[in-house]
Amino acid sequence: MNWNQVEGNWEQLKGKVQTQWGKLTDNDLDIIKGNRKQLAGKIQERYGKAQEIAEKEVDDWFKLLN
């Protein structure tokens, strides 16, 4: 799976995202729409994490999908 497929299957993946990052709201997920940078940004915002850490978490989660 590549990131374009994540964007295309976002509706099906939102539950997995919310399981991983429970502080993300339904509204957050609707705004993100599968965009990797927006996902990392919302994780950074909701969890108070550094940008690099949030991006690494997204990358690690993405690897688990494959």
matplotlib code that plots the C-alpha trace (Angstrom):
import matplotlib.pyplot as plt

x = [0.0, 1.2, 0.1, -2.2, -4.1, -4.4, -6.0, -8.3, -9.3, -9.5, -13.1, -12.2, -9.0, -10.4, -11.3, -7.7, -6.4, -8.7, -7.7, -4.1, -4.6, -7.8, -7.5, -8.2, -11.8, -14.2, -13.9, -10.1, -10.3, -12.7, -10.3, -7.2, -8.8, -5.8, -3.3, 0.0, 1.2, -2.2, -2.3, 1.1, 0.1, -3.0, -1.1, 1.4, -1.3, -3.5, -0.6, 1.9, 4.6, 7.5, 6.9, 9.6, 8.1, 4.6, 5.9, 7.8, 4.6, 2.7, 5.4, 5.5, 1.7, 1.8, 4.4, 2.0, -0.6, 1.6]
y = [0.0, 3.5, 6.7, 7.5, 4.3, 5.5, 8.7, 6.7, 4.3, 7.0, 6.2, 2.6, 3.5, 6.2, 3.6, 2.3, 5.8, 6.6, 3.3, 4.3, 8.0, 8.2, 11.9, 12.7, 13.6, 12.7, 16.3, 16.0, 12.9, 14.5, 17.4, 15.2, 13.1, 10.8, 13.6, 12.4, 15.9, 16.9, 13.6, 14.2, 17.8, 16.9, 14.2, 16.9, 19.3, 16.9, 15.0, 17.9, 16.0, 17.3, 17.3, 14.6, 12.3, 12.7, 12.0, 8.9, 7.6, 8.1, 6.3, 3.5, 3.1, 3.1, 0.3, -1.8, -1.4, -3.0]
z = [0.0, -0.8, 0.7, -2.2, -1.4, 2.2, 1.0, -1.3, 1.5, 4.2, 5.2, 5.8, 7.7, 10.0, 12.6, 12.7, 12.9, 15.8, 17.6, 17.3, 18.2, 20.3, 20.9, 17.3, 16.8, 14.0, 12.8, 12.8, 10.7, 8.3, 7.9, 7.5, 4.6, 4.5, 4.1, 5.8, 6.8, 8.2, 10.2, 11.7, 12.4, 14.3, 16.3, 17.1, 18.2, 20.2, 21.9, 22.3, 20.4, 18.4, 14.6, 14.1, 16.6, 15.2, 11.7, 12.9, 14.5, 11.2, 9.3, 11.8, 11.6, 7.9, 7.9, 10.0, 7.2, 4.7]

ax = plt.figure().add_subplot(projection="3d")
ax.plot(x, y, z, "-o")
ax.set_aspect("equal")
plt.show()
